[in-house]
Amino acid sequence: MNFTEALEAALNRQRPSAEWLVPLLEAQGEEEHRLFCAADSLRSEQMGQAVHLRGLVEFSNHCRKNCRYCGLRRENLKLSRYRLTRQEIVEAAVWAEQIGYKTVVLQSGEDLYYSADSMADIIREIKSRTELAITLSLGERDEITYSRWKEAGADRYLLRIETTDEKIFRNVHPDDELHQRKQCLLVLKELGYQLGSGILVGLPGQDAWSLAGDVVWMHKLGVEMIGIGPFIPHPETPLKHERGGTLSQALRLVAVLRLVFPFAHIPATTAMGSLDPSGREKALQAGANVMMPNITPARVRQLYELYPNKICLDEDAGHCYACAASRIASLNRTIGTDRGDVVKAPRCRSPRDGAP
């Protein structure tokens, strides 16, 4: 299938398949431009001009996992570790609402120091003191823990699958199982969380066919928020000499995901801005509709080093909000004034389906 046929399949809302996803993911030059324009147009049509801001609190860089690409991996002994207290986490959330955020994202390494009960207490206190939506990104836990956090008031959960290719997954996650990651996502969906996942682009051995498989799997799962990050090699990891992903790869995937998931929330990630000063703006013009400014206390922000050369490490939370607002305004877009909850989408059509 050529690019034009593939784009037509996407715009006709055909059920995703590698046959038409791959030509889009491999687009170059003028075809890439057409892809971005189609995705941006669909974003405008279905999601409007609002860009939703999520305040990100990275509250612990301790991690029990040893992922081969991540600067937080437990064997990185050069990293100074930190944990925020309950009061610090809650106060960061309260401050986020005062600045103007409608959602706070609580993210950490896989740190079991924060138990099911202690995190539930934090969630309840934030809910009692604010009207914020709460998104959690705390990795793999058991069903009882996920359920307790949902009952405490958590609204959304982000757990990136990174890749659904078994060989690639084993290479980058030596102490993890793809089946377990998938099972966690299924449990989160069954518990009623607004479900987020995502892909790390540019991993060793990854190509357009494996990315297409990731998209098809996430569509079957029914994810509602999708984060895309380019793989940026960290000097204190086993993958430090690998090539890494590019902004173009990430932007093409953002655009493809918008075409496949017209109603999903897709962020213009900080990692894209770390590769290109205009990376987040480019993502917003390729289908993205969310930004996640960092509101972690400045004294520890630089220690949450998933990858090197991360931007926005020295500014205070107010400055980051103002910076995001300025970038959004430069594109003639507006800041979302509601919580930006998930919009339920109609199903895709099979190629055999008749006209709607």
Secondary structure as GFF3:
##gff-version 3
##sequence-region A 1 356
A	DSSP	alpha_helix	3	11	.	.	.	ID=ss1
A	DSSP	alpha_helix	18	25	.	.	.	ID=ss2
A	DSSP	alpha_helix	29	47	.	.	.	ID=ss3
A	DSSP	beta_strand	50	60	.	.	.	ID=ss4
A	DSSP	alpha_helix	86	99	.	.	.	ID=ss5
A	DSSP	beta_strand	103	108	.	.	.	ID=ss6
A	DSSP	alpha_helix	116	129	.	.	.	ID=ss7
A	DSSP	beta_strand	133	137	.	.	.	ID=ss8
A	DSSP	alpha_helix	143	152	.	.	.	ID=ss9
A	DSSP	beta_strand	156	158	.	.	.	ID=ss10
A	DSSP	alpha_helix	166	172	.	.	.	ID=ss11
A	DSSP	alpha_helix	178	190	.	.	.	ID=ss12
A	DSSP	beta_strand	194	201	.	.	.	ID=ss13
A	DSSP	alpha_helix	208	221	.	.	.	ID=ss14
A	DSSP	beta_strand	225	230	.	.	.	ID=ss15
A	DSSP	alpha_helix	247	260	.	.	.	ID=ss16
A	DSSP	beta_strand	267	268	.	.	.	ID=ss17
A	DSSP	alpha_helix	270	275	.	.	.	ID=ss18
A	DSSP	alpha_helix	279	284	.	.	.	ID=ss19
A	DSSP	beta_strand	290	291	.	.	.	ID=ss20
A	DSSP	alpha_helix	298	301	.	.	.	ID=ss21
A	DSSP	alpha_helix	317	330	.	.	.	ID=ss22
A	DSSP	beta_strand	334	335	.	.	.	ID=ss23
###
